[in-house]
Amino acid sequence: MDEPRTNGEESWSLPERLRPPLLGELVERIDEALATARASEAAVMTVGAAALDAAEQARRAAEQAERASRAAAERPIAAPPPAIRARPPRSQASEDLGDFSARADRIAERLQRLQRVPLSA
């Protein structure tokens, strides 16, 4: 029967999977964490600056909208142009659409006939 060695190196050394990281490995991890933290800080500063800029633009837009609203309220309302006032009734509009469709069909037929005609030199 094999007796475990009590005086040798194997009796007090840990298996590879249970050993703590070496100092060099810890330094590498710390350096990586610092680089990540600095990059994150820079990104947050960029996003913060963009947010402040957007807020300033929104404030200016709100001021312009307020001025435009006041100016519109002070200006008298003009009568709509005659074309808007005299809209055709619904039935006349649908007749106009039918006339438009018929005219579009005639134009399409004419273009097709013109495409068949050879061009002379």
Backbone as a printed PyTorch tensor [residue, N CA C, xyz], in Angstrom:
tensor([[[  0.8320,  -1.1690,   0.0000],
         [  0.0000,   0.0000,   0.0000],
         [  0.8830,   1.2410,   0.0000]],

        [[  0.4680,   2.2230,  -0.8190],
         [  1.2620,   3.4500,  -0.9120],
         [  0.9480,   4.3490,   0.2590]],

        [[  1.9720,   4.7880,   0.9220],
         [  1.8480,   5.7360,   2.0360],
         [  2.0250,   7.1460,   1.4800]],

        [[  1.1090,   8.0960,   1.8310],
         [  1.3270,   9.4630,   1.3610],
         [  2.5900,  10.0490,   1.9670]],

        [[  3.2700,  10.8330,   1.1790],
         [  4.4910,  11.4740,   1.6670],
         [  4.1130,  12.6660,   2.5330]],

        [[  4.6710,  12.7720,   3.6680],
         [  4.3730,  13.8720,   4.5710],
         [  5.4780,  14.8920,   4.6000]],

        [[  6.6440,  14.5410,   4.1820],
         [  7.7680,  15.4670,   4.2420],
         [  8.0630,  16.1070,   2.8980]],

        [[  7.4780,  15.6290,   1.8160],
         [  7.7960,  16.1290,   0.4860],
         [  6.9710,  17.3570,   0.1120]],

        [[  7.3120,  17.9010,  -1.0520],
         [  6.6460,  19.0990,  -1.5630],
         [  5.1740,  18.8540,  -1.8550]],

        [[  4.8460,  17.6680,  -2.2740],
         [  3.4820,  17.3520,  -2.6520],
         [  2.5210,  17.3780,  -1.4710]],

        [[  3.0060,  17.2600,  -0.2800],
         [  2.1180,  17.2210,   0.8730],
         [  1.5580,  18.6050,   1.2260]],

        [[  2.2370,  19.6680,   0.8840],
         [  1.7520,  21.0110,   1.2430],
         [  1.3830,  21.8840,   0.0590]],

        [[  1.6530,  21.4750,  -1.1750],
         [  1.3070,  22.3050,  -2.3340],
         [ -0.1420,  22.0440,  -2.7550]],

        [[ -0.7560,  23.1030,  -3.2320],
         [ -2.1520,  23.0250,  -3.6860],
         [ -2.2040,  22.5580,  -5.1270]],

        [[ -3.2970,  21.9010,  -5.5020],
         [ -3.4440,  21.5640,  -6.9160],
         [ -3.5600,  22.8540,  -7.7400]],

        [[ -3.2330,  22.7620,  -9.0010],
         [ -3.1920,  23.9410,  -9.8920],
         [ -4.5110,  24.7090,  -9.8840]],

        [[ -5.6400,  24.0120,  -9.9120],
         [ -6.9460,  24.6680,  -9.9910],
         [ -7.3110,  25.4140,  -8.7160]],

        [[ -6.6640,  25.1000,  -7.5850],
         [ -6.9770,  25.7410,  -6.3050],
         [ -5.9760,  26.8200,  -5.9170]],

        [[ -4.9290,  26.9950,  -6.6960],
         [ -3.8940,  27.9750,  -6.3450],
         [ -4.4080,  29.3900,  -6.5870]],

        [[ -4.0870,  30.3500,  -5.7160],
         [ -4.4830,  31.7520,  -5.9160],
         [ -3.6630,  32.3470,  -7.0590]],

        [[ -4.1970,  33.4180,  -7.6760],
         [ -3.4460,  34.0260,  -8.7950],
         [ -2.1270,  34.6180,  -8.3110]],

        [[ -1.1860,  34.6470,  -9.2250],
         [  0.1210,  35.2250,  -8.9170],
         [  0.0180,  36.7460,  -8.9060]],

        [[  0.9880,  37.3920,  -8.3000],
         [  0.9900,  38.8440,  -8.2010],
         [  0.9560,  39.4980,  -9.5830]],

        [[  1.6930,  38.9650, -10.5250],
         [  1.6940,  39.5060, -11.8830],
         [  0.3080,  39.4210, -12.5270]],

        [[ -0.3900,  38.3110, -12.2850],
         [ -1.7490,  38.1620, -12.8210],
         [ -2.6950,  39.1740, -12.1890]],

        [[ -2.5480,  39.4020, -10.8840],
         [ -3.3850,  40.3910, -10.2050],
         [ -3.1250,  41.7930, -10.7510]],

        [[ -1.8770,  42.1230, -11.0060],
         [ -1.5280,  43.4300, -11.5590],
         [ -2.1600,  43.5900, -12.9350]],

        [[ -2.1090,  42.5340, -13.7680],
         [ -2.7350,  42.6000, -15.0940],
         [ -4.2340,  42.8300, -14.9860]],

        [[ -4.8910,  42.1420, -14.0600],
         [ -6.3400,  42.3080, -13.8760],
         [ -6.6790,  43.7220, -13.4120]],

        [[ -5.8570,  44.2530, -12.5080],
         [ -6.0850,  45.6270, -12.0170],
         [ -5.9040,  46.6250, -13.1490]],

        [[ -4.8540,  46.4500, -13.9500],
         [ -4.6220,  47.3510, -15.0840],
         [ -5.7930,  47.3000, -16.0700]],

        [[ -6.2980,  46.1000, -16.3320],
         [ -7.4370,  45.9550, -17.2400],
         [ -8.6810,  46.6260, -16.6570]],

        [[ -8.9040,  46.4680, -15.3600],
         [-10.0600,  47.0920, -14.7140],
         [ -9.9460,  48.6150, -14.7590]],

        [[ -8.7410,  49.1480, -14.5550],
         [ -8.5330,  50.5950, -14.6220],
         [ -8.7820,  51.1190, -16.0410]],

        [[ -8.3060,  50.4000, -17.0370],
         [ -8.5170,  50.8200, -18.4210],
         [-10.0080,  50.8160, -18.7540]],

        [[-10.7190,  49.7910, -18.2900],
         [-12.1620,  49.7170, -18.5250],
         [-12.8760,  50.8610, -17.8270]],

        [[-12.4780,  51.1490, -16.5980],
         [-13.1040,  52.2360, -15.8390],
         [-12.8480,  53.5850, -16.5160]],

        [[-11.6400,  53.7980, -17.0070],
         [-11.3370,  55.0690, -17.6820],
         [-12.1230,  55.2070, -18.9810]],

        [[-12.2430,  54.1220, -19.7390],
         [-13.0180,  54.1630, -20.9830],
         [-14.4970,  54.4150, -20.6750]],

        [[-14.9970,  53.7980, -19.6210],
         [-16.3940,  54.0140, -19.2270],
         [-16.6150,  55.4610, -18.8080]],

        [[-15.6670,  56.0120, -18.0700],
         [-15.7830,  57.4020, -17.6320],
         [-15.8020,  58.3420, -18.8350]],

        [[-14.9450,  58.0790, -19.8110],
         [-14.9120,  58.9150, -21.0150],
         [-16.2290,  58.8120, -21.7800]],

        [[-16.7850,  57.6080, -21.8630],
         [-18.0640,  57.4290, -22.5600],
         [-19.1860,  58.1610, -21.8360]],

        [[-19.1860,  58.0870, -20.5220],
         [-20.2230,  58.7760, -19.7430],
         [-20.0980,  60.2880, -19.9120]],

        [[-18.8920,  60.7920, -19.9520],
         [-18.6870,  62.2270, -20.1460],
         [-19.2030,  62.6470, -21.5300]],

        [[-18.9580,  61.8280, -22.5360],
         [-19.4370,  62.1370, -23.8870],
         [-20.9580,  62.1380, -23.9330]],

        [[-21.5620,  61.1170, -23.3370],
         [-23.0300,  61.0390, -23.3250],
         [-23.6120,  62.2030, -22.5310]],

        [[-22.9900,  62.5420, -21.4170],
         [-23.4610,  63.6690, -20.6110],
         [-23.3990,  64.9810, -21.3780]],

        [[-22.3040,  65.1880, -22.0960],
         [-22.1720,  66.4170, -22.8910],
         [-23.2310,  66.4640, -23.9870]],

        [[-23.4860,  65.3250, -24.6220],
         [-24.5180,  65.2820, -25.6610],
         [-25.8970,  65.5550, -25.0680]],

        [[-26.1530,  65.0300, -23.8680],
         [-27.4430,  65.2620, -23.2210],
         [-27.6210,  66.7380, -22.8660]],

        [[-26.5710,  67.3710, -22.3750],
         [-26.6530,  68.7970, -22.0610],
         [-26.8760,  69.6200, -23.3210]],

        [[-26.2080,  69.2380, -24.4130],
         [-26.3960,  69.9370, -25.6820],
         [-27.8230,  69.7720, -26.1840]],

        [[-28.3620,  68.5630, -26.0790],
         [-29.7420,  68.3170, -26.5170],
         [-30.7310,  69.1080, -25.6710]],

        [[-30.4680,  69.1990, -24.3800],
         [-31.3510,  69.9710, -23.5070],
         [-31.3270,  71.4550, -23.8840]],

        [[-30.1640,  71.9610, -24.2170],
         [-30.0470,  73.3640, -24.6340],
         [-30.7890,  73.5950, -25.9450]],

        [[-30.6640,  72.6730, -26.8870],
         [-31.3850,  72.8070, -28.1550],
         [-32.8970,  72.7490, -27.9270]],

        [[-33.3330,  71.8810, -27.0370],
         [-34.7670,  71.7810, -26.7400],
         [-35.2720,  73.0770, -26.1050]],

        [[-34.4630,  73.6750, -25.2310],
         [-34.8610,  74.9430, -24.6040],
         [-35.0060,  76.0400, -25.6510]],

        [[-34.0300,  76.1070, -26.5800],
         [-34.1130,  77.1250, -27.6400],
         [-35.3160,  76.8840, -28.5430]],

        [[-35.5870,  75.6340, -28.8620],
         [-36.7490,  75.3200, -29.7040],
         [-38.0470,  75.6930, -29.0000]],

        [[-38.1120,  75.4530, -27.7010],
         [-39.3170,  75.8100, -26.9480],
         [-39.5080,  77.3220, -26.9300]],

        [[-38.4220,  78.0680, -26.7660],
         [-38.5170,  79.5300, -26.7910],
         [-39.0020,  80.0180, -28.1600]],

        [[-38.4720,  79.4350, -29.2270],
         [-38.9040,  79.8330, -30.5700],
         [-40.3680,  79.4880, -30.7950]],

        [[-40.8070,  78.3370, -30.3190],
         [-42.2130,  77.9520, -30.4790],
         [-43.1180,  78.8930, -29.6990]],

        [[-42.6610,  79.3060, -28.5270],
         [-43.4510,  80.2390, -27.7180],
         [-43.5720,  81.5880, -28.4210]],

        [[-42.4600,  82.0790, -28.9880],
         [-42.5060,  83.3510, -29.7210],
         [-43.4200,  83.2410, -30.9360]],

        [[-43.3340,  82.1400, -31.6540],
         [-44.1830,  81.9510, -32.8370],
         [-45.6490,  81.8730, -32.4440]],

        [[-45.9280,  81.2410, -31.3160],
         [-47.3050,  81.1360, -30.8460],
         [-47.8610,  82.5110, -30.4950]],

        [[-47.0500,  83.3120, -29.8120],
         [-47.4940,  84.6670, -29.4730],
         [-47.7200,  85.4950, -30.7230]],

        [[-46.8140,  85.3850, -31.7070],
         [-46.9500,  86.1480, -32.9450],
         [-48.1980,  85.7050, -33.7060]],

        [[-48.4820,  84.4310, -33.7150],
         [-49.6670,  83.9350, -34.4170],
         [-50.9430,  84.3900, -33.7210]],

        [[-50.9040,  84.4750, -32.4100],
         [-52.0880,  84.9070, -31.6700],
         [-52.3680,  86.3870, -31.8920]],

        [[-51.3360,  87.1800, -32.1230],
         [-51.5030,  88.6180, -32.3270],
         [-51.9450,  88.9460, -33.7520]],

        [[-51.6640,  88.0710, -34.7060],
         [-51.9690,  88.3200, -36.1080],
         [-53.4300,  87.9440, -36.3820]],

        [[-54.1670,  88.7950, -37.1290],
         [-55.5500,  88.4390, -37.4580],
         [-55.5880,  87.2550, -38.4190]],

        [[-56.6100,  86.4680, -38.3100],
         [-56.7550,  85.2940, -39.1580],
         [-57.3000,  85.7280, -40.5110]],

        [[-56.5870,  85.3810, -41.5630],
         [-57.0010,  85.7460, -42.9210],
         [-58.0230,  84.7370, -43.4260]],

        [[-58.8690,  85.2080, -44.3230],
         [-59.8570,  84.3100, -44.9340],
         [-59.1260,  83.3080, -45.8150]],

        [[-59.6120,  82.0930, -45.8900],
         [-58.9380,  81.1040, -46.7450],
         [-59.0740,  81.4830, -48.2020]],

        [[-58.1390,  81.0530, -49.0240],
         [-58.2190,  81.3600, -50.4480],
         [-59.4990,  80.7840, -51.0560]],

        [[-59.9610,  81.3610, -52.1610],
         [-61.2180,  80.9140, -52.7720],
         [-61.2130,  79.4280, -53.1220]],

        [[-60.0980,  78.8760, -53.5310],
         [-60.0550,  77.4670, -53.9170],
         [-60.3900,  76.5700, -52.7310]],

        [[-59.9860,  76.9710, -51.5430],
         [-60.2650,  76.1670, -50.3630],
         [-61.7190,  76.3410, -49.9390]],

        [[-62.2250,  77.5640, -50.0330],
         [-63.6050,  77.8230, -49.6060],
         [-64.6130,  77.1030, -50.4940]],

        [[-64.3480,  77.0280, -51.7910],
         [-65.3260,  76.4880, -52.7330],
         [-64.9480,  75.0710, -53.1370]],

        [[-64.9050,  74.1590, -52.1940],
         [-64.6100,  72.7610, -52.5140],
         [-65.8420,  72.1230, -53.1460]],

        [[-65.6180,  71.2790, -54.1340],
         [-66.7650,  70.6270, -54.7650],
         [-67.3920,  69.6180, -53.8060]],

        [[-68.6680,  69.3620, -53.9550],
         [-69.2920,  68.3320, -53.1250],
         [-68.6570,  66.9760, -53.4020]],

        [[-68.9110,  66.0320, -52.5260],
         [-68.2920,  64.7180, -52.6080],
         [-68.5630,  64.0270, -53.9480]],

        [[-69.7650,  64.0980, -54.4490],
         [-70.0980,  63.4220, -55.7030],
         [-69.3420,  64.0440, -56.8730]],

        [[-69.2020,  65.3640, -56.8820],
         [-68.4750,  66.0240, -57.9690],
         [-67.0040,  65.6370, -57.9090]],

        [[-66.4620,  65.4910, -56.7170],
         [-65.0620,  65.1050, -56.5810],
         [-64.8440,  63.7160, -57.1570]],

        [[-65.7710,  62.7800, -56.9050],
         [-65.5970,  61.4360, -57.4510],
         [-65.7500,  61.4430, -58.9650]],

        [[-66.6290,  62.3150, -59.5130],
         [-66.7390,  62.4410, -60.9620],
         [-65.4440,  62.9830, -61.5380]],

        [[-64.8500,  63.9630, -60.8430],
         [-63.5810,  64.5150, -61.3100],
         [-62.5100,  63.4270, -61.3240]],

        [[-62.5270,  62.5430, -60.3370],
         [-61.5580,  61.4640, -60.2900],
         [-61.7730,  60.5060, -61.4590]],

        [[-63.0450,  60.2480, -61.7930],
         [-63.3310,  59.4020, -62.9510],
         [-62.8450,  60.0550, -64.2340]],

        [[-63.0710,  61.3580, -64.3710],
         [-62.5830,  62.0760, -65.5440],
         [-61.0590,  62.0170, -65.6120]],

        [[-60.4420,  62.1670, -64.4710],
         [-58.9770,  62.1220, -64.4130],
         [-58.4760,  60.7490, -64.8510]],

        [[-59.1130,  59.6920, -64.3510],
         [-58.7000,  58.3360, -64.7150],
         [-58.8740,  58.0970, -66.2080]],

        [[-60.0010,  58.5420, -66.7680],
         [-60.2240,  58.3630, -68.2040],
         [-59.1760,  59.1100, -69.0100]],

        [[-58.8640,  60.3240, -68.6090],
         [-57.8540,  61.1010, -69.3300],
         [-56.4830,  60.4400, -69.2160]],

        [[-56.1500,  59.9290, -68.0090],
         [-54.8660,  59.2470, -67.8170],
         [-54.7860,  58.0110, -68.7050]],

        [[-55.8930,  57.2740, -68.8580],
         [-55.9020,  56.0980, -69.7310],
         [-55.6570,  56.4950, -71.1890]],

        [[-56.2960,  57.5890, -71.6210],
         [-56.1020,  58.0470, -73.0050],
         [-54.6460,  58.4530, -73.2490]],

        [[-54.0590,  59.1240, -72.2850],
         [-52.6540,  59.5500, -72.4330],
         [-51.7380,  58.3320, -72.4700]],

        [[-52.0040,  57.3300, -71.6310],
         [-51.1780,  56.1210, -71.6210],
         [-51.2610,  55.4030, -72.9610]],

        [[-52.4720,  55.3100, -73.5400],
         [-52.6310,  54.6750, -74.8500],
         [-51.8590,  55.4380, -75.9250]],

        [[-51.9320,  56.7510, -75.8660],
         [-51.2340,  57.5700, -76.8620],
         [-49.7260,  57.3720, -76.7550]],

        [[-49.1970,  57.3110, -75.5050],
         [-47.7580,  57.0930, -75.3240],
         [-47.3450,  55.7290, -75.8570]],

        [[-48.1770,  54.7150, -75.6580],
         [-47.8560,  53.3920, -76.1770],
         [-47.8100,  53.4020, -77.7050]],

        [[-48.7590,  54.1150, -78.3420],
         [-48.7450,  54.2100, -79.8100],
         [-47.4930,  54.9410, -80.2830]],

        [[-47.0880,  55.9860, -79.5500],
         [-45.8960,  56.7460, -79.9450],
         [-44.6310,  55.9050, -79.8050]],

        [[-44.6010,  54.9920, -78.8720],
         [-43.4140,  54.1510, -78.6950],
         [-43.2400,  53.1990, -79.8740]],

        [[-44.3240,  52.8370, -80.5310],
         [-44.2640,  51.8990, -81.6700],
         [-43.8390,  52.6070, -82.9580]],

        [[-44.0030,  53.9080, -83.0210],
         [-43.6800,  54.6450, -84.2400],
         [-42.1650,  54.7740, -84.3380]],

        [[-41.5610,  54.3260, -85.4810],
         [-40.0960,  54.4460, -85.6310],
         [-39.7090,  55.9100, -85.8400]],

        [[-38.5870,  56.2610, -85.3150],
         [-38.0670,  57.6210, -85.4870],
         [-37.3360,  57.6870, -86.8210]],

        [[-37.6120,  58.7220, -87.5950],
         [-36.9360,  58.8690, -88.8780],
         [-35.6630,  59.6770, -88.6890]],

        [[-34.7010,  59.3970, -89.5310],
         [-33.3980,  60.0470, -89.4150],
         [-33.4390,  61.4670, -89.8690]]])
